[in-house]
Amino acid sequence: MTDASATDNADLAALVRTIPDHPKPGILFRDISTLLLDGDGFRQTIDRLAALVEGEDYDLIAGLEARGFIIASALSYVLGLGKIMLRKPGKLPGQRVGIDYMLEYGTDRIEMHADAVRPGQRVLLVDDLIATGGTALAAVELLRGAGAVVETALFVIDLPDLGGAARLREAGIDERHLIAFAGE
């Protein structure tokens, strides 16, 4: 795991807006949209994420809907890699494969095109934030089920108190992030 110290990315953390009591009372929602509004901050975010995987070999990047698409697309451009879209049900045309997974408040599903990945391709998983890890773990299972080799996941933000990064590590994923907001 690579965990940049708070001082390394304090400039980026300062660009993330905190919205109290969203989506329900007691939750501090970390809103990355304010970081995306800052051109230099967004560029620095992508450059620093790219630096976390410098010299490593990947065939594709998989981005999780929806904010993860933004991060994954920019990172795909910088690294010169194709991008797999992991989407909510019914959003992709053509033949799809998917997986249902549990959330703390119910179930959800992610899907990808059935031909998005070939067995043995090395896939880097990317999203904006890791909280409980349910969606990221489902993505890993979906990709691995299609034959992909998934060993690394990148996030802009980790909420360590919710345990998602630890759950990914337990599943054999090298989780890396730029910013951690403790006490969530």
PAKEKE-934129 format. One record per residue (C-alpha): residue number from 1; x, y, z. Coordinates in steps of 0.5 Angstrom, whole numbers, plus 500, padded with zeros to 3 digits. Layout:
# residues N
{k:NUM, u:X, v:Y, w:Z} $
...
//
This chain:
# residues 184
{k:1, u:500, v:500, w:500} $
{k:2, u:502, v:507, w:498} $
{k:3, u:500, v:512, w:503} $
{k:4, u:502, v:519, w:502} $
{k:5, u:503, v:523, w:508} $
{k:6, u:498, v:528, w:510} $
{k:7, u:503, v:534, w:508} $
{k:8, u:505, v:531, w:501} $
{k:9, u:498, v:532, w:499} $
{k:10, u:495, v:537, w:503} $
{k:11, u:494, v:542, w:497} $
{k:12, u:490, v:537, w:494} $
{k:13, u:486, v:535, w:501} $
{k:14, u:484, v:543, w:501} $
{k:15, u:481, v:543, w:495} $
{k:16, u:476, v:537, w:497} $
{k:17, u:469, v:540, w:500} $
{k:18, u:466, v:537, w:506} $
{k:19, u:459, v:537, w:506} $
{k:20, u:456, v:535, w:513} $
{k:21, u:450, v:531, w:514} $
{k:22, u:450, v:528, w:506} $
{k:23, u:447, v:523, w:504} $
{k:24, u:444, v:522, w:511} $
{k:25, u:445, v:525, w:518} $
{k:26, u:452, v:524, w:521} $
{k:27, u:455, v:523, w:515} $
{k:28, u:461, v:528, w:512} $
{k:29, u:461, v:527, w:505} $
{k:30, u:468, v:529, w:501} $
{k:31, u:466, v:532, w:495} $
{k:32, u:471, v:532, w:490} $
{k:33, u:467, v:536, w:485} $
{k:34, u:471, v:542, w:488} $
{k:35, u:478, v:539, w:486} $
{k:36, u:475, v:538, w:479} $
{k:37, u:474, v:545, w:479} $
{k:38, u:481, v:547, w:480} $
{k:39, u:485, v:546, w:473} $
{k:40, u:492, v:546, w:477} $
{k:41, u:489, v:541, w:482} $
{k:42, u:486, v:536, w:478} $
{k:43, u:492, v:536, w:474} $
{k:44, u:496, v:535, w:480} $
{k:45, u:492, v:530, w:482} $
{k:46, u:493, v:526, w:476} $
{k:47, u:500, v:527, w:475} $
{k:48, u:501, v:524, w:483} $
{k:49, u:496, v:518, w:481} $
{k:50, u:501, v:517, w:475} $
{k:51, u:507, v:517, w:479} $
{k:52, u:504, v:512, w:484} $
{k:53, u:504, v:507, w:478} $
{k:54, u:510, v:509, w:475} $
{k:55, u:514, v:504, w:472} $
{k:56, u:509, v:499, w:473} $
{k:57, u:506, v:495, w:467} $
{k:58, u:498, v:495, w:466} $
{k:59, u:494, v:494, w:459} $
{k:60, u:488, v:497, w:461} $
{k:61, u:485, v:502, w:467} $
{k:62, u:478, v:500, w:469} $
{k:63, u:474, v:506, w:472} $
{k:64, u:468, v:506, w:477} $
{k:65, u:462, v:510, w:475} $
{k:66, u:461, v:516, w:476} $
{k:67, u:466, v:520, w:479} $
{k:68, u:471, v:514, w:478} $
{k:69, u:470, v:515, w:470} $
{k:70, u:473, v:522, w:470} $
{k:71, u:479, v:520, w:474} $
{k:72, u:480, v:514, w:470} $
{k:73, u:480, v:517, w:463} $
{k:74, u:485, v:523, w:465} $
{k:75, u:490, v:517, w:468} $
{k:76, u:488, v:513, w:462} $
{k:77, u:490, v:519, w:457} $
{k:78, u:497, v:520, w:461} $
{k:79, u:499, v:513, w:461} $
{k:80, u:497, v:512, w:454} $
{k:81, u:492, v:506, w:456} $
{k:82, u:485, v:504, w:454} $
{k:83, u:479, v:504, w:459} $
{k:84, u:474, v:500, w:461} $
{k:85, u:468, v:503, w:464} $
{k:86, u:464, v:499, w:470} $
{k:87, u:457, v:502, w:470} $
{k:88, u:451, v:501, w:473} $
{k:89, u:446, v:496, w:470} $
{k:90, u:443, v:497, w:463} $
{k:91, u:448, v:503, w:461} $
{k:92, u:452, v:499, w:457} $
{k:93, u:450, v:497, w:450} $
{k:94, u:451, v:490, w:447} $
{k:95, u:453, v:484, w:451} $
{k:96, u:455, v:485, w:458} $
{k:97, u:457, v:481, w:464} $
{k:98, u:456, v:484, w:471} $
{k:99, u:456, v:482, w:479} $
{k:100, u:451, v:484, w:484} $
{k:101, u:454, v:486, w:491} $
{k:102, u:452, v:488, w:498} $
{k:103, u:452, v:495, w:500} $
{k:104, u:451, v:497, w:508} $
{k:105, u:444, v:499, w:506} $
{k:106, u:442, v:494, w:500} $
{k:107, u:445, v:491, w:494} $
{k:108, u:447, v:494, w:488} $
{k:109, u:450, v:492, w:481} $
{k:110, u:456, v:494, w:476} $
{k:111, u:457, v:491, w:469} $
{k:112, u:462, v:491, w:464} $
{k:113, u:462, v:489, w:456} $
{k:114, u:463, v:482, w:456} $
{k:115, u:469, v:483, w:451} $
{k:116, u:472, v:489, w:455} $
{k:117, u:478, v:485, w:457} $
{k:118, u:482, v:479, w:455} $
{k:119, u:484, v:473, w:460} $
{k:120, u:491, v:475, w:463} $
{k:121, u:491, v:483, w:461} $
{k:122, u:493, v:487, w:467} $
{k:123, u:488, v:492, w:469} $
{k:124, u:489, v:498, w:474} $
{k:125, u:483, v:499, w:478} $
{k:126, u:481, v:507, w:479} $
{k:127, u:476, v:511, w:483} $
{k:128, u:475, v:517, w:486} $
{k:129, u:474, v:515, w:493} $
{k:130, u:475, v:508, w:497} $
{k:131, u:470, v:508, w:503} $
{k:132, u:467, v:501, w:505} $
{k:133, u:470, v:498, w:499} $
{k:134, u:464, v:494, w:497} $
{k:135, u:464, v:497, w:490} $
{k:136, u:471, v:496, w:489} $
{k:137, u:471, v:489, w:491} $
{k:138, u:466, v:487, w:487} $
{k:139, u:469, v:491, w:481} $
{k:140, u:476, v:486, w:483} $
{k:141, u:471, v:480, w:483} $
{k:142, u:468, v:482, w:476} $
{k:143, u:474, v:483, w:473} $
{k:144, u:478, v:477, w:475} $
{k:145, u:472, v:473, w:473} $
{k:146, u:473, v:475, w:466} $
{k:147, u:480, v:473, w:467} $
{k:148, u:484, v:480, w:468} $
{k:149, u:490, v:480, w:473} $
{k:150, u:488, v:486, w:478} $
{k:151, u:493, v:487, w:483} $
{k:152, u:493, v:495, w:484} $
{k:153, u:487, v:500, w:486} $
{k:154, u:488, v:507, w:486} $
{k:155, u:484, v:512, w:489} $
{k:156, u:484, v:520, w:490} $
{k:157, u:481, v:519, w:497} $
{k:158, u:481, v:514, w:503} $
{k:159, u:476, v:514, w:509} $
{k:160, u:481, v:509, w:513} $
{k:161, u:476, v:509, w:519} $
{k:162, u:471, v:505, w:514} $
{k:163, u:476, v:500, w:512} $
{k:164, u:475, v:499, w:505} $
{k:165, u:482, v:500, w:504} $
{k:166, u:484, v:494, w:509} $
{k:167, u:479, v:490, w:506} $
{k:168, u:482, v:491, w:499} $
{k:169, u:489, v:489, w:502} $
{k:170, u:486, v:483, w:505} $
{k:171, u:483, v:481, w:498} $
{k:172, u:491, v:481, w:495} $
{k:173, u:490, v:488, w:492} $
{k:174, u:495, v:493, w:493} $
{k:175, u:491, v:500, w:495} $
{k:176, u:494, v:506, w:494} $
{k:177, u:491, v:513, w:495} $
{k:178, u:493, v:521, w:495} $
{k:179, u:489, v:523, w:501} $
{k:180, u:486, v:520, w:507} $
{k:181, u:481, v:523, w:511} $
{k:182, u:481, v:520, w:518} $
{k:183, u:475, v:520, w:523} $
{k:184, u:469, v:519, w:518} $
//
